[in-house]
Amino acid sequence: TTKSGKSVSVQADRCGGDVSWAQVDIGGKEVFRHSMPDEEDKANVEVLQAEYPGAMPYFFSQDPDYITVKEKVADFCANG
């Protein structure tokens, strides 16, 4: 809780599944929610599951992020 009385709480459950979501409540009422994977990610997951059967499923939903990180690291190594 901040000095102005604002507070935040975080809950996590890592016991299975590939869905992550964030929710913002104000005054006990939900005002925002975001889920991952979204519909675009779900379509990509299906393609990758077919291409790489047996791989850990969490890699599939995070595939675009891994590509971005690898490209940035490679660019830094090559170009400084």
N, C-alpha and C positions, 0 to 999 in steps of 0.2 A: 504494500500500500504506500502510495506517495504521500508527501506532506499535504497535498491538496485533497487527499481522500480517495484518489483513484486507485483501483486495484485490479489485478489480473490473476487468473488461476489457469493452470495448465494441467491437463490430464492426458495420460498416455496408456495405451494397451498394446503391447507388442506380442500378443498371444495368437497371432495368425491373421490371415487375410492380407490383401494388398491395398486396402482402402485407407486413406488418411483424410481427415477433414478438420477444418477449423471453424469455430462458431464464435460470433461476437454477440453477447447479450447486453442490453442496457435496461436496467430496471426489471430484470427477470424476463425480458422479452427478447427473442432472437431477432437481430437486425441484419445479420450477414452470415453467410455460410459459403465455404468453398471446399470442394472435394477433389481429391486426386486418387486415381486417375479420372480425368474428365472424358467426355465421349471420344474426342480425338485420340487421346492416349489409349483408351480401351481398344480402338481399332488398330492402333500400332502394336499393342500387346498381342493381339490375335495373330498378326502377321509374323511377329518375332517368335512367338511360341511354335508356330509351324516351321519356321526356319531353323530354330535352335531348340529342338525338343530336349527336355531334361535339364535345361539351364535354370538357375534359381529365378523364380518369378519376379522378385523385386527388381531385378536388372531390367526387365522389359519396360516397366512403367517409368523408369528413370533413364531410359536409353537416350533420349534427346539431350538430357543434361550431361550425361557421360560424354557424348560426342562434343558438346560445347567445351567442356573442361579439357578434353584431349586436344582439340584444335587450338585452344588458347595456350596450353603448355607447349605444344609443338611449335607454335608461332614464336613464343618467347625464346625457346631454345635455339631456333633457327635465326631469329632476327634481333633478339635482345629486348 
